Every structure is written in structure tokens, then in C-alpha cells.
Amino acid sequence: MSGTTVRLLTPSDAIEVRRLRLEGLRLAPQAFGSAWEEEAPHPLAWWKSRLQGPAKWFGADIGNELAGLTVVSLNLRMKHAHCADIGAVYVGENFRRRGVAFALMQSAMGYLATENIRNATLTVSADNTAAQKLYAQFGFSVCGQLQRELNVNGSFIDELIMRAQIF
């Protein structure tokens, strides 16, 4: 984790967010609900608008390069205002095994605590045991399974629903 700085991303980060997000969609399509083909054609203005909210995008920098991303979505409905979702966790291919994903999750969970969130939910591919172990370190446990949730080039992928109580 040494040398990793996690920060809230802004519209000025749109070019780097686009680059890293599209890398993730291309190299790990089974890890995302969106497809490269859906997001790649969007103009830079679309990427900038995503970084203006209401979801909060966190980025992990190593040196001067964006190494990882995650997004936190607070629930805006009154009865669910204590709940949030974490998604789009991705670490660039050149930055893996350096604690970047851990740093991103630590920042996301810290942010949720400051927002008085009690429950955080995420989904993860059922065969991605490394990610499941990471999320378990932050108190996430499996609370459901979505069978055949994603269709990636004709292959169906199950996803696990994981939830953590913040406090």
C-alpha cells in the first residue's frame, strides 16, 4: 500500500477514469454489469458528468497515475438512507498486488461511516475468490446469490451479494 493515495475523483479526472474504467471492462468483463461496448462510445462530457455525483468515485493514485477505482452510491430514498452500494472496484493491470484494492475499500468504508451508513452492499462474481476475501476483511459476508446474473459473450456468470454492517 506504500505510495498509494486514495482521493475523491472530480470531473477533471475524466480522461484517466475513462482510460482505467475501459481497461477494466475490456480485461475483466465478468466483473462488471456494464460492457465496454456500452461505455466506450460516450464523449468526455458523459464521463465528467458521472464524476459530479450523486455517486462518489474514489481513485487510488500511485505516483502520478490513476491505479484503481471504486464508486460508492448512497441510497437517496428515506427508508433506505442508511444503506449504500459499493461497486466498480478495479485495479489497473500494472498495479495489482500492491494493496491498491485494500486502500480503495478502506477509503470507501471510511466515507460510509462518516455518512452514517449502517449497511453496505456489493456484488461480486461467484468465482472471484480473491475479491471475496478482500471484501470479507471489511466485514462483508455473502447474503445471497444471483444465478446467471451476467451474460458475457454467451457465458452466464453467477454473482454473490455481499453485505456489511458499518456500525
C-alpha positions as CSV (number, residue, x, y, z in Angstrom):
1,M,0.0,0.0,0.0
2,S,3.1,2.2,0.3
3,G,2.9,5.1,-2.2
4,T,-0.9,4.8,-2.7
5,T,-3.0,7.8,-2.2
6,V,-6.8,7.5,-2.4
7,R,-8.9,10.6,-3.1
8,L,-12.3,11.6,-4.3
9,L,-12.3,12.0,-8.0
10,T,-13.6,15.1,-9.8
11,P,-14.6,15.9,-13.4
12,S,-11.0,17.0,-14.1
13,D,-10.1,13.3,-13.7
14,A,-12.5,12.2,-16.5
15,I,-9.8,11.2,-19.1
16,E,-7.9,9.0,-16.6
17,V,-11.2,7.5,-15.2
18,R,-12.3,6.7,-18.8
19,R,-9.0,5.0,-19.6
20,L,-8.9,2.9,-16.4
21,R,-12.6,2.0,-16.5
22,L,-12.5,0.9,-20.1
23,E,-9.4,-1.2,-19.3
24,G,-11.4,-2.9,-16.6
25,L,-14.4,-3.5,-18.9
26,R,-12.1,-4.9,-21.6
27,L,-9.9,-7.1,-19.4
28,A,-12.4,-8.3,-16.8
29,P,-15.8,-8.2,-18.4
30,Q,-17.1,-10.8,-15.9
31,A,-16.5,-8.3,-13.0
32,F,-18.9,-5.6,-14.2
33,G,-22.5,-5.2,-15.0
34,S,-21.7,-2.7,-17.8
35,A,-20.0,-3.7,-21.0
36,W,-17.1,-2.0,-22.8
37,E,-19.3,-1.6,-25.9
38,E,-21.8,0.4,-23.8
39,E,-19.4,2.9,-22.3
40,A,-16.6,3.3,-24.8
41,P,-18.6,5.4,-27.3
42,H,-19.5,8.0,-24.7
43,P,-18.0,11.5,-25.1
44,L,-15.8,13.0,-22.4
45,A,-18.7,15.2,-21.2
46,W,-20.6,12.0,-20.2
47,W,-17.6,10.8,-18.1
48,K,-17.3,14.2,-16.4
49,S,-21.0,14.1,-15.5
50,R,-20.5,10.7,-13.8
51,L,-17.9,12.2,-11.6
52,Q,-20.2,15.0,-10.5
53,G,-22.5,12.8,-8.5
54,P,-24.6,11.8,-6.8
55,A,-22.3,8.7,-6.7
56,K,-18.8,9.3,-5.2
57,W,-15.9,7.9,-7.2
58,F,-12.7,7.2,-5.4
59,G,-9.4,6.8,-7.1
60,A,-6.1,5.4,-6.0
61,D,-3.0,7.1,-7.3
62,I,0.5,5.7,-7.4
63,G,2.9,8.4,-8.4
64,N,1.1,10.5,-11.0
65,E,-1.0,7.6,-12.4
66,L,-4.6,6.5,-11.5
67,A,-4.1,2.9,-10.4
68,G,-7.6,1.9,-9.2
69,L,-11.2,3.0,-8.9
70,T,-14.3,2.3,-6.9
71,V,-17.7,4.0,-6.7
72,V,-20.0,4.5,-3.6
73,S,-23.7,5.1,-4.1
74,L,-25.7,6.3,-1.2
75,N,-29.4,5.4,-1.2
76,L,-31.4,8.6,-1.6
77,R,-34.8,7.0,-0.5
78,M,-35.9,7.9,3.0
79,K,-36.4,4.4,4.3
80,H,-33.1,3.2,2.8
81,A,-31.0,6.3,3.6
82,H,-28.9,4.1,6.0
83,C,-27.8,1.8,3.1
84,A,-25.2,2.2,0.3
85,D,-23.7,0.2,-2.5
86,I,-20.0,-0.2,-3.4
87,G,-19.2,-1.0,-7.0
88,A,-16.9,-0.8,-9.9
89,V,-13.8,-1.9,-7.9
90,Y,-11.0,-2.2,-10.3
91,V,-7.2,-2.0,-10.1
92,G,-5.1,-1.5,-13.2
93,E,-3.2,-4.4,-14.6
94,N,0.1,-2.8,-13.8
95,F,-0.7,-2.0,-10.2
96,R,-2.0,-5.3,-8.8
97,R,-0.7,-7.0,-5.6
98,R,0.3,-3.6,-4.1
99,G,-2.6,-3.2,-1.7
100,V,-4.5,-0.8,-4.0
101,A,-7.9,-2.5,-3.7
102,F,-7.5,-2.7,0.0
103,A,-6.8,1.1,0.1
104,L,-9.8,1.8,-2.0
105,M,-12.1,-0.3,0.2
106,Q,-10.7,1.3,3.3
107,S,-11.4,4.7,1.9
108,A,-14.9,3.7,0.7
109,M,-15.8,2.2,4.1
110,G,-14.4,5.2,5.9
111,Y,-16.5,7.5,3.8
112,L,-19.6,5.4,4.5
113,A,-19.0,5.7,8.2
114,T,-18.8,9.5,8.0
115,E,-22.2,9.5,6.2
116,N,-23.8,7.4,9.0
117,I,-24.4,4.5,6.7
118,R,-25.2,1.3,8.5
119,N,-25.4,-1.3,5.7
120,A,-23.1,-1.6,2.6
121,T,-23.9,-4.0,-0.2
122,L,-21.9,-5.1,-3.2
123,T,-21.9,-7.9,-5.8
124,V,-19.0,-10.0,-6.9
125,S,-18.6,-12.8,-9.4
126,A,-19.1,-16.1,-7.7
127,D,-15.7,-17.4,-9.0
128,N,-13.7,-14.3,-7.9
129,T,-12.5,-15.7,-4.6
130,A,-9.7,-13.1,-4.3
131,A,-12.2,-10.2,-4.3
132,Q,-14.5,-12.1,-1.9
133,K,-11.6,-12.5,0.6
134,L,-10.8,-8.8,0.3
135,Y,-14.4,-7.8,1.0
136,A,-14.5,-10.2,3.9
137,Q,-11.7,-8.3,5.5
138,F,-14.1,-5.3,5.7
139,G,-16.9,-7.3,7.3
140,F,-18.7,-8.3,4.1
141,S,-20.4,-11.7,4.1
142,V,-22.5,-13.5,1.4
143,C,-26.2,-13.0,1.9
144,G,-27.5,-14.2,-1.5
145,Q,-26.7,-15.4,-4.9
146,L,-27.9,-14.2,-8.3
147,Q,-27.8,-17.1,-10.6
148,R,-26.9,-16.4,-14.3
149,E,-26.8,-12.7,-13.5
150,L,-24.4,-11.6,-16.2
151,N,-24.1,-12.8,-19.8
152,V,-20.6,-12.3,-21.0
153,N,-20.3,-13.4,-24.7
154,G,-22.8,-16.2,-24.1
155,S,-21.3,-17.4,-20.8
156,F,-23.6,-16.9,-17.8
157,I,-22.0,-15.8,-14.6
158,D,-23.4,-16.1,-11.1
159,E,-22.9,-13.2,-8.7
160,L,-22.8,-13.2,-4.9
161,I,-24.5,-10.5,-2.9
162,M,-22.3,-9.4,0.0
163,R,-23.3,-7.1,2.8
164,A,-21.5,-5.5,5.7
165,Q,-22.8,-3.6,8.7
166,I,-20.8,-0.5,9.2
167,F,-21.7,0.2,12.9
